[in-house]
Amino acid sequence: MARIAGGTVGLHDARRKVRWSVELEPFEIGVFPVTQEQLAELLGETATHPRRPATDVSWLRAIRFCNAASEWEGLEPAYTYDGEDVTWHVDSDGFRLPTEAEWEFACRAGSTRPHYGPLEEIAWTSADGVAHPQNVGGKHPNLNGLFDTLGNVWEWCWDLLDPARYDEYRVFRGGGFADDAWSVRASVRRGGAPRMHHDDVGFRVARGGFETTDAAQGWSAAADLERAEIDGPLPSGWTPRG
């Protein structure tokens, strides 16, 4: 885990054409995406390629891993859940998924550009011609000492993508090994349903508890409800795209 000092990050939702700033308190985040080896150790599975990022991991399974990691380390789990209804206990110091604001702030490491360095040096993308995720740490880190925040695999975050248009879809960030430079940028947002899993989507863990109940680090339960109400009902016959 790397310690990230607090600061300000600007976020952008291209569909709604809105920009906003988030003030972050200090937090910790994984130096690497969670690997197959780590997932196998905690969830009792086989790691075919131990040093590759764990993929085909749904958001719900990532939540389960976070709680298992907390219990392994003797920490208070960050989440309770009933089926797909997951509650983040914001004051918990256990492992969790980063908020979208935390992820982008940690990824940028002070940069205001789409990439924190030459893309061929920092990220596995379609330009490398690889057919699967690569071992973590194979390219240069950012100035926070984090590897693979761009490219290799997309990474799940805690936040809802767009509650009016995509219901319960959760955000993933960073781009994957098969994506081009347009998708592998610090600001690009994608998402999927909590049970969806893909061969280019993984996750990295974060830690940090906060003295609040329903809002922290750029996320707010009340704001999620407000976004859904402002955007209004779905158009007739509209179907969300994954």
MINU-646075 format. One record per residue: x negated, y, z of N, C-alpha, C, O in turn. Coordinates in steps of 0.1 Angstrom, whole numbers, padded with zeros to 4 digits, always signed. Layout:
N
XYZXYZXYZXYZ
...
END
This chain:
242
-0008-0012+0000+0000+0000+0000-0009+0013+0000-0019+0013+0006
-0004+0023-0007-0011+0035-0008-0003+0046-0001+0010+0046-0002
-0009+0054+0007-0002+0065+0014-0001+0077+0005-0010+0082+0000
+0012+0082+0003+0014+0093-0006+0019+0105+0002+0029+0104+0010
+0012+0116+0002+0015+0128+0009+0028+0133+0004+0032+0131-0008
+0036+0141+0012+0048+0147+0008+0045+0158-0003+0034+0162-0004
+0056+0162-0010+0054+0172-0020+0067+0174-0027+0078+0168-0023
+0067+0181-0039+0078+0184-0047+0077+0177-0060+0067+0177-0066
+0088+0171-0065+0089+0165-0078+0101+0170-0085+0112+0171-0079
+0100+0173-0098+0111+0177-0106+0117+0165-0114+0109+0158-0120
+0130+0163-0114+0136+0152-0121+0145+0157-0132+0149+0168-0131
+0148+0148-0141+0156+0152-0153+0165+0141-0157+0160+0130-0159
+0178+0144-0159+0187+0134-0164+0191+0139-0178+0199+0149-0179
+0186+0133-0189+0188+0138-0202+0202+0137-0207+0207+0146-0214
+0210+0127-0203+0224+0126-0207+0232+0137-0202+0240+0143-0209
+0230+0140-0189+0239+0151-0183+0232+0164-0184+0238+0175-0181
+0220+0165-0190+0213+0177-0192+0212+0185-0180+0214+0197-0179
+0207+0179-0169+0205+0185-0156+0190+0183-0152+0185+0172-0154
+0185+0193-0145+0172+0192-0139+0173+0196-0124+0181+0204-0121
+0165+0189-0115+0166+0193-0101+0152+0190-0095+0145+0181-0100
+0150+0196-0083+0137+0194-0076+0140+0186-0063+0151+0188-0057
+0131+0178-0059+0132+0170-0047+0120+0173-0038+0109+0172-0042
+0123+0176-0025+0112+0177-0015+0110+0164-0008+0120+0159-0002
+0099+0158-0009+0096+0144-0004+0088+0145+0009+0078+0153+0010
+0091+0137+0018+0083+0134+0030+0073+0124+0026+0074+0116+0017
+0062+0123+0034+0052+0112+0031+0058+0098+0031+0067+0096+0039
+0052+0089+0023+0057+0076+0022+0046+0067+0018+0035+0072+0014
+0048+0054+0017+0038+0044+0012+0044+0037+0000+0057+0035+0000
+0036+0033-0009+0040+0026-0021+0030+0016-0025+0018+0018-0023
+0034+0005-0031+0024-0006-0035+0014-0001-0045+0018+0006-0055
+0002-0005-0044-0009-0002-0053-0006-0009-0067-0009-0004-0077
+0000-0021-0066+0003-0029-0078+0018-0032-0078+0024-0032-0067
+0024-0036-0089+0037-0042-0089+0036-0055-0081+0025-0061-0081
+0047-0060-0075+0047-0073-0069+0044-0083-0079+0049-0084-0090
+0035-0092-0075+0030-0103-0084+0038-0116-0083+0046-0118-0073
+0036-0124-0093+0043-0138-0092+0039-0145-0079+0047-0152-0073
+0026-0144-0076+0021-0151-0064+0028-0146-0052+0031-0154-0043
+0029-0132-0050+0036-0127-0038+0051-0131-0038+0056-0135-0027
+0057-0131-0049+0071-0135-0049+0073-0149-0045+0082-0153-0038
+0064-0158-0051+0065-0172-0048+0062-0175-0033+0069-0184-0027
+0053-0168-0027+0049-0170-0013+0061-0168-0004+0063-0175+0005
+0068-0157-0007+0079-0153+0002+0092-0159-0001+0101-0161+0008
+0095-0162-0014+0108-0168-0017+0107-0183-0021+0117-0188-0025
+0095-0189-0019+0094-0203-0021+0095-0208-0035+0102-0218-0038
+0089-0201-0044+0089-0205-0058+0075-0207-0063+0066-0206-0056
+0075-0212-0076+0062-0215-0082+0057-0203-0090+0065-0197-0098
+0044-0200-0089+0038-0189-0096+0030-0195-0108+0019-0200-0106
+0036-0194-0120+0029-0199-0132+0017-0191-0135+0006-0196-0139
+0018-0178-0134+0007-0168-0136+0006-0159-0124+0012-0148-0124
-0002-0163-0114-0002-0156-0101-0004-0141-0102+0002-0134-0094
-0013-0136-0110-0016-0122-0110-0008-0114-0120-0010-0102-0121
+0001-0120-0127+0010-0112-0135+0021-0106-0126+0024-0112-0116
+0027-0095-0131+0038-0089-0123+0050-0099-0123+0052-0106-0133
+0057-0100-0112+0069-0108-0111+0079-0102-0120+0082-0090-0119
+0085-0110-0130+0095-0105-0139+0107-0114-0138+0108-0124-0131
+0117-0111-0147+0130-0118-0146+0136-0117-0132+0142-0127-0127
+0133-0106-0125+0138-0104-0111+0149-0094-0111+0147-0082-0115
+0161-0098-0107+0172-0089-0106+0169-0078-0095+0161-0080-0086
+0177-0068-0095+0176-0058-0085+0180-0064-0071+0173-0061-0061
+0190-0073-0071+0194-0079-0059+0183-0088-0053+0181-0089-0041
+0176-0095-0062+0165-0104-0058+0153-0096-0053+0147-0100-0043
+0151-0084-0059+0141-0075-0054+0144-0070-0039+0135-0069-0031
+0157-0068-0037+0162-0064-0024+0159-0075-0014+0154-0073-0003
+0162-0087-0018+0159-0099-0010+0145-0101-0006+0141-0104+0005
+0136-0098-0016+0122-0099-0014+0117-0089-0004+0110-0092+0005
+0122-0076-0005+0119-0066+0004+0122-0070+0019+0114-0068+0028
+0134-0075+0021+0137-0080+0034+0129-0091+0039+0125-0092+0051
+0125-0101+0030+0117-0112+0034+0103-0107+0038+0097-0112+0047
+0098-0097+0030+0085-0092+0033+0085-0084+0047+0075-0085+0054
+0096-0077+0050+0097-0071+0063+0097-0081+0074+0090-0079+0084
+0105-0091+0073+0105-0102+0083+0092-0109+0085+0088-0112+0096
+0085-0111+0074+0071-0117+0075+0062-0108+0083+0053-0114+0090
+0063-0095+0081+0054-0086+0088+0059-0081+0102+0053-0073+0108
+0071-0087+0106+0076-0083+0119+0082-0069+0119+0082-0062+0129
+0087-0064+0107+0093-0051+0106+0108-0052+0105+0113-0062+0102
+0114-0041+0109+0129-0041+0108+0133-0040+0093+0129-0031+0086
+0141-0050+0088+0145-0050+0074+0152-0037+0070+0160-0031+0078
+0149-0032+0058+0155-0019+0054+0170-0021+0049+0177-0011+0049
+0173-0033+0045+0186-0035+0039+0195-0045+0047+0190-0055+0052
+0208-0043+0046+0218-0053+0049+0227-0054+0037+0229-0044+0030
+0232-0066+0034+0241-0067+0022+0251-0078+0024+0250-0087+0032
+0262-0075+0017+0273-0085+0016+0276-0086+0002+0283-0078-0005
+0272-0097-0004+0272-0099-0019+0264-0089-0026+0252-0088-0023
+0270-0081-0034+0263-0070-0041+0264-0057-0035+0259-0047-0040
+0271-0056-0023+0272-0044-0016+0260-0042-0006+0260-0049+0004
+0251-0034-0010+0238-0033-0002+0238-0019+0005+0241-0009-0001
+0234-0020+0017+0232-0007+0025+0218-0005+0029+0211-0014+0034
+0212+0006+0026+0199+0010+0029+0199+0017+0043+0205+0027+0044
+0193+0011+0053+0191+0018+0066+0179+0027+0065+0168+0023+0067
+0182+0039+0063+0172+0049+0059+0161+0051+0070+0150+0055+0067
+0165+0048+0083+0156+0050+0094+0147+0038+0096+0138+0038+0104
+0149+0027+0088+0141+0015+0090+0127+0017+0084+0125+0025+0074
+0117+0011+0090+0103+0012+0085+0099-0001+0077+0087-0003+0074
+0109-0009+0073+0106-0021+0066+0103-0018+0051+0105-0007+0046
+0099-0028+0044+0097-0027+0029+0110-0025+0022+0121-0030+0026
+0109-0017+0011+0121-0014+0004+0117-0010-0011+0105-0009-0014
+0127-0008-0019+0124-0002-0032+0122+0013-0031+0129+0019-0023
+0113+0019-0039+0112+0033-0039+0124+0040-0044+0131+0034-0053
+0127+0052-0039+0137+0060-0046+0131+0065-0059+0119+0064-0062
+0140+0069-0068+0136+0074-0081+0126+0085-0080+0116+0086-0087
+0129+0094-0070+0120+0106-0068+0107+0102-0063+0096+0107-0068
+0106+0092-0054+0094+0087-0049+0086+0081-0060+0074+0083-0061
+0092+0073-0068+0085+0066-0079+0079+0076-0089+0067+0074-0092
+0086+0086-0093+0081+0095-0103+0070+0103-0097+0059+0106-0103
+0071+0108-0084+0061+0115-0078+0048+0107-0076+0037+0112-0079
+0049+0095-0072+0038+0086-0071+0031+0083-0084+0019+0083-0085
+0039+0081-0094+0034+0078-0108+0027+0090-0114+0016+0088-0119
+0032+0102-0112+0026+0114-0119+0013+0117-0112+0003+0122-0119
+0012+0115-0099-0001+0118-0092-0006+0132-0095-0018+0134-0097
+0003+0142-0095+0000+0156-0098+0001+0160-0112+0000+0172-0115
+0002+0151-0121+0003+0155-0136+0017+0160-0139+0027+0155-0134
+0018+0169-0148+0031+0174-0153+0033+0169-0167+0043+0173-0174
+0024+0161-0173+0025+0156-0186+0033+0143-0187+0034+0136-0176
+0037+0138-0198+0044+0125-0199+0035+0113-0194+0041+0104-0188
+0022+0114-0196+0013+0103-0191+0002+0110-0182-0002+0121-0185
-0003+0102-0172-0013+0108-0164-0027+0105-0169-0037+0108-0162
-0028+0100-0181-0041+0098-0188-0038+0093-0202-0027+0091-0205
-0049+0090-0210-0047+0085-0223-0040+0071-0222-0044+0062-0215
-0029+0070-0229-0020+0058-0227-0027+0045-0230-0025+0035-0222
-0036+0045-0239-0044+0032-0242-0053+0028-0230-0056+0016-0229
-0056+0037-0222-0065+0034-0210-0057+0031-0198-0063+0025-0188
-0045+0035-0197-0037+0033-0184-0026+0024-0185-0021+0020-0174
-0021+0020-0197-0008+0013-0198-0009+0002-0208-0014+0004-0219
-0003-0010-0205-0001-0020-0215+0012-0017-0223+0023-0016-0216
+0012-0015-0236+0023-0011-0244+0024-0019-0257+0015-0028-0258
+0033-0016-0265+0034-0023-0278+0021-0021-0286+0018-0030-0295
+0014-0010-0284+0002-0008-0292-0009-0018-0289-0018-0020-0297
-0008-0025-0278-0018-0036-0274-0014-0049-0281-0023-0058-0281
-0002-0050-0286+0001-0063-0293+0002-0075-0284+0000-0086-0289
+0005-0073-0271+0006-0085-0262+0020-0090-0262+0029-0082-0265
+0022-0103-0259+0035-0109-0260+0041-0111-0246+0052-0117-0245
+0034-0107-0236+0039-0109-0222+0032-0100-0213+0022-0094-0216
+0037-0098-0201+0031-0089-0191+0016-0094-0188+0014-0106-0189
+0008-0085-0185-0006-0088-0183-0009-0087-0168-0002-0082-0160
-0020-0094-0164-0024-0093-0150-0025-0079-0145-0029-0070-0152
-0020-0077-0132-0020-0063-0127-0035-0058-0125-0044-0066-0123
-0036-0045-0126-0049-0039-0124-0058-0039-0136-0070-0037-0134
-0054-0043-0148-0062-0044-0159-0066-0031-0166-0075-0031-0175
-0059-0021-0163-0062-0008-0169-0064+0002-0158-0063-0001-0146
-0068+0015-0161-0072+0025-0151-0060+0029-0142-0049+0030-0147
-0062+0032-0130-0052+0037-0121-0050+0052-0122-0058+0059-0129
-0039+0057-0116-0037+0071-0116-0045+0077-0104-0052+0070-0097
-0044+0090-0102-0051+0096-0091-0047+0093-0077-0053+0096-0067
-0035+0086-0076-0031+0081-0063-0036+0067-0061-0034+0060-0050
-0044+0061-0070-0049+0048-0069-0039+0037-0072-0041+0025-0069
-0029+0040-0080-0018+0031-0083-0021+0026-0097-0023+0033-0106
-0019+0013-0099-0021+0006-0112-0008+0003-0118+0002-0001-0111
-0007+0004-0132+0005-0002-0139+0018+0006-0136+0028+0000-0138
+0017+0018-0131+0030+0025-0130+0036+0028-0143+0049+0028-0145
+0028+0030-0153+0033+0031-0167+0029+0018-0175+0018+0013-0173
+0038+0013-0183+0035+0001-0191+0035-0011-0183+0037-0011-0171
+0032-0022-0190+0032-0036-0184+0046-0041-0181+0052-0049-0188
+0053-0036-0170+0067-0039-0167+0074-0027-0162+0068-0018-0155
+0087-0026-0165+0095-0016-0159+0097-0020-0144+0094-0031-0140
+0100-0010-0136+0101-0012-0121+0114-0007-0116+0118+0004-0118
+0121-0016-0109+0134-0012-0102+0131-0002-0092+0121-0002-0084
+0141+0008-0091+0142+0017-0080+0155+0015-0072+0163+0007-0076
+0157+0022-0061+0169+0021-0053+0181+0027-0060+0192+0022-0059
+0179+0039-0067+0190+0047-0071+0199+0042-0081+0196+0033-0089
+0212+0046-0081+0221+0044-0092+0217+0052-0104+0212+0063-0103
+0219+0046-0116+0215+0052-0128+0225+0064-0132+0220+0075-0134
+0237+0061-0132+0247+0071-0136+0261+0065-0132+0267+0058-0140
+0266+0068-0120+0277+0060-0115+0290+0063-0122+0299+0054-0121
+0291+0073-0130+0304+0075-0138+0304+0067-0150+0314+0063-0155
+0292+0065-0156+0291+0059-0169+0287+0044-0168+0291+0036-0177
+0279+0041-0159+0273+0027-0158+0276+0020-0145+0269+0011-0141
+0287+0025-0138+0292+0019-0126+0280+0016-0116+0275+0025-0110
+0277+0003-0114+0267+0000-0103+0253-0002-0109+0244-0007-0102
+0250+0002-0121+0237+0001-0127+0226+0008-0118+0229+0019-0114
+0215+0001-0116+0204+0007-0109+0193+0011-0118+0191+0005-0129
+0185+0021-0114+0174+0026-0122+0162+0017-0123+0159+0011-0113
+0156+0016-0135+0142+0011-0135+0134+0021-0143+0139+0028-0152
+0121+0021-0140+0112+0032-0146+0099+0026-0151+0095+0015-0147
+0092+0034-0160+0078+0032-0163+0075+0025-0176+0064+0027-0181
+0085+0018-0183+0082+0012-0195+0075-0001-0194+0069-0004-0183
+0076-0009-0205+0070-0023-0204+0060-0025-0215+0057-0017-0224
+0055-0038-0216+0044-0042-0225+0049-0041-0240+0041-0040-0248
+0062-0042-0242+0067-0042-0256+0072-0029-0260+0077-0027-0272
+0071-0018-0252+0077-0005-0255+0066+0004-0261+0054+0002-0259
+0071+0014-0269+0062+0023-0275+0060+0035-0266+0066+0036-0255
+0052+0045-0270+0048+0056-0262+0060+0065-0258+0060+0071-0247
+0071+0065-0266+0082+0073-0262+0089+0068-0250+0095+0076-0242
+0089+0055-0248+0096+0049-0236+0086+0048-0224+0091+0049-0213
+0073+0048-0227+0064+0046-0216+0059+0060-0211+0048+0065-0214
+0068+0067-0204+0066+0081-0199+0071+0082-0185+0080+0074-0181
+0065+0091-0178+0068+0092-0163+0083+0096-0161+0088+0093-0150
+0089+0103-0170+0103+0108-0168+0114+0099-0174+0125+0102-0171
+0111+0088-0181+0121+0081-0188+0129+0072-0178+0123+0066-0169
+0142+0073-0179+0151+0065-0170+0158+0054-0178+0164+0057-0189
+0158+0042-0173+0166+0031-0178+0173+0025-0167+0170+0028-0155
+0182+0015-0169+0188+0008-0158+0195-0005-0162+0197-0007-0174
+0200-0012-0152+0207-0024-0154+0216-0028-0142+0214-0022-0132
+0225-0037-0144+0234-0041-0133+0225-0049-0123+0215-0055-0126
+0230-0049-0111+0222-0055-0100+0218-0070-0102+0208-0074-0097
+0226-0077-0110+0223-0091-0112+0215-0094-0125+0211-0105-0128
+0213-0083-0133+0206-0084-0146+0191-0088-0143+0186-0083-0133
+0185-0096-0152+0171-0098-0151+0165-0099-0165+0172-0103-0174
+0153-0093-0167+0147-0092-0180+0132-0096-0179+0126-0096-0168
+0126-0100-0190+0112-0105-0190+0102-0093-0189+0090-0096-0189
+0107-0081-0189+0098-0070-0188+0102-0060-0177+0098-0049-0177
+0110-0065-0167+0113-0057-0156+0109-0064-0143+0113-0075-0140
+0101-0057-0135+0097-0061-0122+0099-0050-0111+0109-0043-0112
+0091-0049-0101+0092-0039-0091+0080-0038-0083+0071-0047-0083
+0079-0027-0075+0069-0025-0065+0076-0020-0053+0086-0014-0053
+0070-0023-0041+0076-0020-0029+0072-0006-0023+0061-0001-0027
+0080-0001-0014+0077+0012-0007+0079+0010+0007+0085+0000+0011
+0075+0019+0016+0078+0019+0030+0079+0034+0034+0074+0043+0028
+0087+0035+0045+0089+0049+0051+0103+0050+0056+0112+0048+0049
+0104+0053+0069+0117+0055+0075+0119+0070+0078+0109+0078+0079
+0132+0075+0078+0135+0089+0079+0146+0091+0088+0155+0083+0090
+0146+0103+0095+0156+0106+0105+0169+0111+0099+0172+0123+0100
+0176+0102+0093+0188+0105+0086+0197+0093+0085+0193+0082+0089
+0209+0094+0079+0217+0082+0078+0221+0078+0064+0221+0067+0061
+0224+0088+0056+0229+0085+0042+0222+0093+0031+0228+0094+0020
+0210+0098+0034+0203+0105+0024+0188+0105+0027+0185+0107+0039
+0180+0104+0017+0165+0104+0020+0158+0104+0006+0162+0097-0003
+0147+0112+0006+0138+0111-0005+0144+0112-0019+0141+0105-0028
+0154+0122-0020+0160+0125-0033+0173+0117-0035+0180+0120-0045
+0176+0107-0027+0188+0099-0028+0198+0104-0018+0195+0107-0007
+0211+0104-0022+0222+0107-0012+0234+0099-0016+0238+0099-0028
+0240+0092-0007+0252+0085-0009+0264+0095-0013+0272+0092-0022
+0264+0106-0007+0274+0116-0010+0272+0122-0024+0282+0124-0032
+0260+0124-0028+0257+0128-0042+0261+0118-0052+0266+0122-0063
+0259+0105-0049+0263+0095-0059+0278+0096-0061+0283+0095-0073
+0286+0098-0051+0301+0099-0052+0304+0111-0060+0313+0111-0068
+0297+0122-0057+0300+0135-0064+0297+0134-0079+0305+0139-0087
+0286+0127-0082+0283+0126-0097+0294+0118-0104+0297+0121-0115
+0299+0107-0097+0310+0099-0104+0322+0108-0106+0329+0106-0116
+0326+0116-0096+0338+0124-0097+0337+0135-0107+0346+0137-0114
+0325+0141-0108+0323+0152-0117+0324+0148-0131+0330+0154-0140
+0318+0136-0134+0318+0131-0148+0331+0126-0152+0333+0125-0164
+0340+0123-0143+0353+0119-0147+0354+0104-0152+0345+0097-0151
+0366+0100-0156+0368+0086-0160+0361+0083-0173+0357+0092-0181
+0359+0070-0175+0353+0066-0188+0362+0068-0200+0374+0067-0199
+0356+0071-0211+0364+0072-0223+0371+0059-0227+0366+0048-0223
+0382+0059-0233+0390+0047-0237+0381+0038-0246+0376+0042-0256
+0380+0025-0242+0373+0015-0250+0358+0016-0248+0351+0009-0255
+0353+0025-0239+0338+0027-0238+0332+0015-0231+0337+0010-0221
+0321+0010-0236+0313-0001-0230+0299+0004-0228+0293+0008-0237
+0294+0002-0215+0281+0006-0212+0270-0002-0220+0273-0014-0222
+0259+0004-0223+0248-0003-0229+0237-0006-0219+0234+0002-0210
+0232-0018-0219+0221-0022-0210+0208-0015-0213+0198-0017-0206
END
